[in-house]
Amino acid sequence: MNTQRSASLFSKACQVIPGGVNSPVRACKSVGCDPLFVARAKGCVITDVDGNEFIDFVGSWGPMILGHGHPDVIRAICETAVDGTSFGAPTPLEVELAEMVCDSVPSLEKVRFVNSGTEATMSAIRLARGYTGRNMVIKFDGCYHGHADSFLVKAGSGVITLGIPGSPGVPDDIVRNTLSIPYNNIETLETTLRDEKLDIACVIVEPVAGNMGVIVPEIAFLRKLRELTDELDIVLIFDEVITGFRLALGGAQERFNIMPDLTCLGKIIGGGLPVGAYGGKKEIMDNIAPDGPVYQAGTLSGNPLAMAAGLAMLKVVRQPGFYEALEEKSDSYVEQMASIAADSPVPTVLNRIGSMMTCFFTSDPVTDFESAMKADTERYGQHFRQMLATGIWLAPSQFEAAFVSAAHDRIHLQKALEMTESSFKKLTNR
């Protein structure tokens, strides 16, 4: 595979961009290669600057549920751009999208648009603290909620991919107000939340962990979390930046029928454009300025291009049968992959829910951060490079999710399965 132009661009990028990339995992350090630079994408196929084509299972880290360049989304962006790209003022599009998002996500009564998932989670915990008058935030080991200071304590995603300690550059007094506890552990959860000395404002959780690889929650764990936060008047925040509009129209909360007080959403509600949102109960959301004293603002919030793209995307996924078809396709794909893994001497665990999944190279079940850390990252790196060489684009980290989109058809998935089987056989010779 010729990668000459990508290599040249990466060399230039390293001179003017830290690490040559604008988000750390893209550097591909953990998988033992340099990044490829993308020229374009259509459907589920990405093409790099050297003309190499790849079947994409990253989907811009989740939001491209329709695939790349969906005609409805592109048309909406182009038609909107003609009238301007940013106004710093309200537009009809943001009202329409807010109504559609609140109508789709069961717990949302009001929603505020921001520009990223990090902005959404950061704003949500500020709101929770302002609403409760308390300080402590409880999160879970390996769950990643963006790069705001409060969250870089035992964070997942790129932090664990690169082996970086959780909080360099974060003041001790901020870290002191965040406590991270084990995911899926009911005993520790109850002991922690009942500790009156902690002055807990909120608990934030990925209802399905997607940033230490996909880890499906025990339903009893989520139900106990909801029960305890209700009893103790603690704000429960679901970080659905990945799972929102991915696991169901109403996200993980619809799938599990467990309603949080606040919900954070990400790029999927902008059709892949930079956007985020947080929303929830009216009595909590009314504390945000200008209605209340909790300040949060953004010049580009509600950007018309992102609003138009989000509306176009949501109109497609709201069509009858969309999620059922995606579920069936994903289930069949992972079932066949599991059969391949079962015939391989390489110890493999497949975690999957809906259209998101992770293949862990380990012999033990992966149910939390500690068990995820037992996965063989060197073996994943070999698998990544072998798959890339055969035209399959996977996340450059053991601790990320793979995504199936509506654009993946039987031919794409069959090729991916064939390449997976070939790669697994080569792994035994490591």
Summary of the structure (lengths in Angstrom):
residues: 430
radius of gyration: 21.1
end to end distance: 21.4
largest distance: 63.1
contacts: 1518
relative contact order: 0.17
helix: 42%
strand: 16%
